[in-house]
Amino acid sequence: MNMMNRVLLPLLLTLLSMPCLAAEKLVALTFDDGPRPYVLYGKKEAGAGPGMLDVLERSGVKATFFYMGWRLTPKTWGETPHETNIGVSCLDAARDVLRRGHEIENHTYSHANLRIAERTKGEAWVLADVERGAEAVKAVSGSKPLWLRPPDWELPDDARRDLEKRGFHILTISGQNPVALRDVNSLDYLCAGKATGCPKPSLAQSVVRTIEEREKRGVFTHVLVFHELTTTTAQLPGLISALKAKGYRFVTVSEYMKLVKD
């Protein structure tokens, strides 16, 4: 095999393993760990910034929210004492998210680390927790969610195979998914509370820089992963404007997957 073939063959095999890329530049904006009403609507106090839903509406963006099933139970307001009760239940917030045209998907029921859970409780518990989360989402949306993002992207291979047999599509940051279908971790959780290591010079600029690096590899479709955090909400207007200026269109996960795969 000559030098040119040694260079071109691996490239060809890589391209053949990738899904057909969409003809346009796409971003699926996603948020984990909700619903958190105080983030979605903003805190009812002087000087508080706008809620995440208002920011998305003003920007004309539809997003996908990955919800914990336990939050979608009646009279649940969030996790005390860390989350402010603004008088809107998590369940009512989820219904409003849907009314506004956003999408809700499955982030398990308990939000447990599924790799640890399988080791301590067994695979049957893991599968049941995912199914229970799906049923909680279905009770709100009317249809069983197809997309699953495991907490911390931790999921044993055997559980993944069994969940896929049940019709779940797993979102991951690992090489198990082709790059265009692979989650892009924003690291926004490093910007909240007492956490350290928030990307510099800002979260929004760091995400744009990550996308620019993916573009250098010919990837112009991205699933961006954030969390329902007030610090993330503050960064959204600048990020959305920057990506729109680069020609990106924002879509839900279900629309994104259809466009990228087709």
Contacts in CASP RR format, 6 or more apart in sequence:
PFRMAT RR
TARGET T0000
AUTHOR 0000-0000-0000
METHOD contacts of the structure
MODEL  1
MNMMNRVLLPLLLTLLSMPCLAAEKLVALTFDDGPRPYVLYGKKEAGAGP
GMLDVLERSGVKATFFYMGWRLTPKTWGETPHETNIGVSCLDAARDVLRR
GHEIENHTYSHANLRIAERTKGEAWVLADVERGAEAVKAVSGSKPLWLRP
PDWELPDDARRDLEKRGFHILTISGQNPVALRDVNSLDYLCAGKATGCPK
PSLAQSVVRTIEEREKRGVFTHVLVFHELTTTTAQLPGLISALKAKGYRF
VTVSEYMKLVKD
1 9 0 8 1.000
17 178 0 8 1.000
18 178 0 8 1.000
18 179 0 8 1.000
18 180 0 8 1.000
19 178 0 8 1.000
19 180 0 8 1.000
19 181 0 8 1.000
19 260 0 8 1.000
19 261 0 8 1.000
20 260 0 8 1.000
20 261 0 8 1.000
20 262 0 8 1.000
21 180 0 8 1.000
21 219 0 8 1.000
21 220 0 8 1.000
21 221 0 8 1.000
21 260 0 8 1.000
22 220 0 8 1.000
22 221 0 8 1.000
22 259 0 8 1.000
22 260 0 8 1.000
24 220 0 8 1.000
24 249 0 8 1.000
24 259 0 8 1.000
25 220 0 8 1.000
25 221 0 8 1.000
25 246 0 8 1.000
25 247 0 8 1.000
25 248 0 8 1.000
25 249 0 8 1.000
26 220 0 8 1.000
26 221 0 8 1.000
26 222 0 8 1.000
26 248 0 8 1.000
26 249 0 8 1.000
26 250 0 8 1.000
26 251 0 8 1.000
26 256 0 8 1.000
26 259 0 8 1.000
26 260 0 8 1.000
27 221 0 8 1.000
27 222 0 8 1.000
27 224 0 8 1.000
27 243 0 8 1.000
27 248 0 8 1.000
27 249 0 8 1.000
27 250 0 8 1.000
27 251 0 8 1.000
28 64 0 8 1.000
28 222 0 8 1.000
28 223 0 8 1.000
28 224 0 8 1.000
28 250 0 8 1.000
28 251 0 8 1.000
28 252 0 8 1.000
28 253 0 8 1.000
28 255 0 8 1.000
28 256 0 8 1.000
29 61 0 8 1.000
29 63 0 8 1.000
29 64 0 8 1.000
29 224 0 8 1.000
29 226 0 8 1.000
29 240 0 8 1.000
29 250 0 8 1.000
30 63 0 8 1.000
30 64 0 8 1.000
30 65 0 8 1.000
30 66 0 8 1.000
30 149 0 8 1.000
30 183 0 8 1.000
30 223 0 8 1.000
30 224 0 8 1.000
30 225 0 8 1.000
30 226 0 8 1.000
30 253 0 8 1.000
31 52 0 8 1.000
31 63 0 8 1.000
31 64 0 8 1.000
31 65 0 8 1.000
31 66 0 8 1.000
31 226 0 8 1.000
31 227 0 8 1.000
31 228 0 8 1.000
31 232 0 8 1.000
32 66 0 8 1.000
32 107 0 8 1.000
32 149 0 8 1.000
32 225 0 8 1.000
32 226 0 8 1.000
32 227 0 8 1.000
32 228 0 8 1.000
33 66 0 8 1.000
33 68 0 8 1.000
33 107 0 8 1.000
33 111 0 8 1.000
33 227 0 8 1.000
33 228 0 8 1.000
34 65 0 8 1.000
34 66 0 8 1.000
34 67 0 8 1.000
34 68 0 8 1.000
34 71 0 8 1.000
34 90 0 8 1.000
34 107 0 8 1.000
34 228 0 8 1.000
35 65 0 8 1.000
35 67 0 8 1.000
35 71 0 8 1.000
35 72 0 8 1.000
35 90 0 8 1.000
35 91 0 8 1.000
35 93 0 8 1.000
35 94 0 8 1.000
35 97 0 8 1.000
35 228 0 8 1.000
36 78 0 8 1.000
36 83 0 8 1.000
36 90 0 8 1.000
36 93 0 8 1.000
36 228 0 8 1.000
37 77 0 8 1.000
37 78 0 8 1.000
37 86 0 8 1.000
37 87 0 8 1.000
37 88 0 8 1.000
37 89 0 8 1.000
37 90 0 8 1.000
37 92 0 8 1.000
37 93 0 8 1.000
38 83 0 8 1.000
38 84 0 8 1.000
38 85 0 8 1.000
38 86 0 8 1.000
38 230 0 8 1.000
39 51 0 8 1.000
39 52 0 8 1.000
39 228 0 8 1.000
39 229 0 8 1.000
39 230 0 8 1.000
39 233 0 8 1.000
40 51 0 8 1.000
40 52 0 8 1.000
40 53 0 8 1.000
40 88 0 8 1.000
40 93 0 8 1.000
40 96 0 8 1.000
40 97 0 8 1.000
40 228 0 8 1.000
41 51 0 8 1.000
41 53 0 8 1.000
41 54 0 8 1.000
41 86 0 8 1.000
41 88 0 8 1.000
41 93 0 8 1.000
42 48 0 8 1.000
42 49 0 8 1.000
42 50 0 8 1.000
42 51 0 8 1.000
42 52 0 8 1.000
42 86 0 8 1.000
42 230 0 8 1.000
42 233 0 8 1.000
43 49 0 8 1.000
43 84 0 8 1.000
43 86 0 8 1.000
43 230 0 8 1.000
44 86 0 8 1.000
49 230 0 8 1.000
49 233 0 8 1.000
49 234 0 8 1.000
50 58 0 8 1.000
50 233 0 8 1.000
51 233 0 8 1.000
52 228 0 8 1.000
52 232 0 8 1.000
52 233 0 8 1.000
52 236 0 8 1.000
53 96 0 8 1.000
53 97 0 8 1.000
53 100 0 8 1.000
55 233 0 8 1.000
55 236 0 8 1.000
55 237 0 8 1.000
56 62 0 8 1.000
56 63 0 8 1.000
56 100 0 8 1.000
56 102 0 8 1.000
56 236 0 8 1.000
57 100 0 8 1.000
58 237 0 8 1.000
59 236 0 8 1.000
59 237 0 8 1.000
59 240 0 8 1.000
59 241 0 8 1.000
60 250 0 8 1.000
61 240 0 8 1.000
61 250 0 8 1.000
62 101 0 8 1.000
62 102 0 8 1.000
62 103 0 8 1.000
62 250 0 8 1.000
62 251 0 8 1.000
62 252 0 8 1.000
63 102 0 8 1.000
63 103 0 8 1.000
63 250 0 8 1.000
63 252 0 8 1.000
64 102 0 8 1.000
64 103 0 8 1.000
64 104 0 8 1.000
64 105 0 8 1.000
64 147 0 8 1.000
64 252 0 8 1.000
64 253 0 8 1.000
64 254 0 8 1.000
65 94 0 8 1.000
65 97 0 8 1.000
65 102 0 8 1.000
65 103 0 8 1.000
65 104 0 8 1.000
65 105 0 8 1.000
65 228 0 8 1.000
66 104 0 8 1.000
66 105 0 8 1.000
66 106 0 8 1.000
66 107 0 8 1.000
66 147 0 8 1.000
66 149 0 8 1.000
67 94 0 8 1.000
67 104 0 8 1.000
67 105 0 8 1.000
67 106 0 8 1.000
67 107 0 8 1.000
67 136 0 8 1.000
67 137 0 8 1.000
68 107 0 8 1.000
68 108 0 8 1.000
68 109 0 8 1.000
68 110 0 8 1.000
68 111 0 8 1.000
68 133 0 8 1.000
69 106 0 8 1.000
69 107 0 8 1.000
69 108 0 8 1.000
69 109 0 8 1.000
69 110 0 8 1.000
69 132 0 8 1.000
69 133 0 8 1.000
69 136 0 8 1.000
69 137 0 8 1.000
70 76 0 8 1.000
70 109 0 8 1.000
70 110 0 8 1.000
70 111 0 8 1.000
70 136 0 8 1.000
71 78 0 8 1.000
71 90 0 8 1.000
71 91 0 8 1.000
71 94 0 8 1.000
72 90 0 8 1.000
72 91 0 8 1.000
72 94 0 8 1.000
72 133 0 8 1.000
72 136 0 8 1.000
72 137 0 8 1.000
72 139 0 8 1.000
72 140 0 8 1.000
73 90 0 8 1.000
73 91 0 8 1.000
73 136 0 8 1.000
74 89 0 8 1.000
74 91 0 8 1.000
75 89 0 8 1.000
76 89 0 8 1.000
76 90 0 8 1.000
76 91 0 8 1.000
77 83 0 8 1.000
77 85 0 8 1.000
77 87 0 8 1.000
77 89 0 8 1.000
77 90 0 8 1.000
78 85 0 8 1.000
78 90 0 8 1.000
91 140 0 8 1.000
94 104 0 8 1.000
94 140 0 8 1.000
95 140 0 8 1.000
97 104 0 8 1.000
98 104 0 8 1.000
98 140 0 8 1.000
98 141 0 8 1.000
102 252 0 8 1.000
103 252 0 8 1.000
103 253 0 8 1.000
103 254 0 8 1.000
104 137 0 8 1.000
104 140 0 8 1.000
104 141 0 8 1.000
104 145 0 8 1.000
105 137 0 8 1.000
105 145 0 8 1.000
105 146 0 8 1.000
105 147 0 8 1.000
105 148 0 8 1.000
105 149 0 8 1.000
105 253 0 8 1.000
106 130 0 8 1.000
106 133 0 8 1.000
106 134 0 8 1.000
106 137 0 8 1.000
106 145 0 8 1.000
106 147 0 8 1.000
106 148 0 8 1.000
106 149 0 8 1.000
106 168 0 8 1.000
107 133 0 8 1.000
107 148 0 8 1.000
107 149 0 8 1.000
107 150 0 8 1.000
107 151 0 8 1.000
108 114 0 8 1.000
108 129 0 8 1.000
108 130 0 8 1.000
108 133 0 8 1.000
108 148 0 8 1.000
108 150 0 8 1.000
108 151 0 8 1.000
109 129 0 8 1.000
109 130 0 8 1.000
109 132 0 8 1.000
109 133 0 8 1.000
109 136 0 8 1.000
110 129 0 8 1.000
111 151 0 8 1.000
112 129 0 8 1.000
112 151 0 8 1.000
113 151 0 8 1.000
113 152 0 8 1.000
113 154 0 8 1.000
114 126 0 8 1.000
114 129 0 8 1.000
114 130 0 8 1.000
114 150 0 8 1.000
114 151 0 8 1.000
114 154 0 8 1.000
114 155 0 8 1.000
114 156 0 8 1.000
114 159 0 8 1.000
115 154 0 8 1.000
115 155 0 8 1.000
115 156 0 8 1.000
116 154 0 8 1.000
117 125 0 8 1.000
117 126 0 8 1.000
117 129 0 8 1.000
118 125 0 8 1.000
118 126 0 8 1.000
118 156 0 8 1.000
118 158 0 8 1.000
118 159 0 8 1.000
123 156 0 8 1.000
123 158 0 8 1.000
123 159 0 8 1.000
123 162 0 8 1.000
126 156 0 8 1.000
126 159 0 8 1.000
127 159 0 8 1.000
127 162 0 8 1.000
127 163 0 8 1.000
127 166 0 8 1.000
130 148 0 8 1.000
130 150 0 8 1.000
130 163 0 8 1.000
130 168 0 8 1.000
131 166 0 8 1.000
134 144 0 8 1.000
134 145 0 8 1.000
134 148 0 8 1.000
134 168 0 8 1.000
135 144 0 8 1.000
137 144 0 8 1.000
137 145 0 8 1.000
138 144 0 8 1.000
138 145 0 8 1.000
146 167 0 8 1.000
146 168 0 8 1.000
146 169 0 8 1.000
146 254 0 8 1.000
147 168 0 8 1.000
147 169 0 8 1.000
147 171 0 8 1.000
147 253 0 8 1.000
147 254 0 8 1.000
147 257 0 8 1.000
148 163 0 8 1.000
148 168 0 8 1.000
148 169 0 8 1.000
148 170 0 8 1.000
148 171 0 8 1.000
149 170 0 8 1.000
149 171 0 8 1.000
149 183 0 8 1.000
149 225 0 8 1.000
150 170 0 8 1.000
150 172 0 8 1.000
153 171 0 8 1.000
153 172 0 8 1.000
153 173 0 8 1.000
153 174 0 8 1.000
153 183 0 8 1.000
155 163 0 8 1.000
155 170 0 8 1.000
155 172 0 8 1.000
160 170 0 8 1.000
160 176 0 8 1.000
163 170 0 8 1.000
164 170 0 8 1.000
169 257 0 8 1.000
170 176 0 8 1.000
170 177 0 8 1.000
171 177 0 8 1.000
171 183 0 8 1.000
171 223 0 8 1.000
171 253 0 8 1.000
172 182 0 8 1.000
172 183 0 8 1.000
173 182 0 8 1.000
173 183 0 8 1.000
173 184 0 8 1.000
173 185 0 8 1.000
173 225 0 8 1.000
174 182 0 8 1.000
175 182 0 8 1.000
177 183 0 8 1.000
179 214 0 8 1.000
179 217 0 8 1.000
179 219 0 8 1.000
180 219 0 8 1.000
180 221 0 8 1.000
180 260 0 8 1.000
181 223 0 8 1.000
181 257 0 8 1.000
181 260 0 8 1.000
181 261 0 8 1.000
182 223 0 8 1.000
183 223 0 8 1.000
183 225 0 8 1.000
184 207 0 8 1.000
184 210 0 8 1.000
184 211 0 8 1.000
184 214 0 8 1.000
184 222 0 8 1.000
184 223 0 8 1.000
184 224 0 8 1.000
184 225 0 8 1.000
185 225 0 8 1.000
186 199 0 8 1.000
186 203 0 8 1.000
186 206 0 8 1.000
186 207 0 8 1.000
186 224 0 8 1.000
186 225 0 8 1.000
186 226 0 8 1.000
186 232 0 8 1.000
187 197 0 8 1.000
187 198 0 8 1.000
187 199 0 8 1.000
187 203 0 8 1.000
187 206 0 8 1.000
188 203 0 8 1.000
188 226 0 8 1.000
188 227 0 8 1.000
188 229 0 8 1.000
188 231 0 8 1.000
188 232 0 8 1.000
188 235 0 8 1.000
189 195 0 8 1.000
189 227 0 8 1.000
189 229 0 8 1.000
190 196 0 8 1.000
190 197 0 8 1.000
190 198 0 8 1.000
190 199 0 8 1.000
191 197 0 8 1.000
191 198 0 8 1.000
191 199 0 8 1.000
191 203 0 8 1.000
191 229 0 8 1.000
191 231 0 8 1.000
191 232 0 8 1.000
191 235 0 8 1.000
192 227 0 8 1.000
192 229 0 8 1.000
192 230 0 8 1.000
192 231 0 8 1.000
192 232 0 8 1.000
193 231 0 8 1.000
199 205 0 8 1.000
199 206 0 8 1.000
199 207 0 8 1.000
200 206 0 8 1.000
202 235 0 8 1.000
203 231 0 8 1.000
203 232 0 8 1.000
203 235 0 8 1.000
203 239 0 8 1.000
204 235 0 8 1.000
204 236 0 8 1.000
204 238 0 8 1.000
204 239 0 8 1.000
204 242 0 8 1.000
207 224 0 8 1.000
207 239 0 8 1.000
208 239 0 8 1.000
208 242 0 8 1.000
208 243 0 8 1.000
208 246 0 8 1.000
211 222 0 8 1.000
211 243 0 8 1.000
211 246 0 8 1.000
214 220 0 8 1.000
214 222 0 8 1.000
221 256 0 8 1.000
221 259 0 8 1.000
221 260 0 8 1.000
223 253 0 8 1.000
223 256 0 8 1.000
226 232 0 8 1.000
240 250 0 8 1.000
243 250 0 8 1.000
244 250 0 8 1.000
251 259 0 8 1.000
END
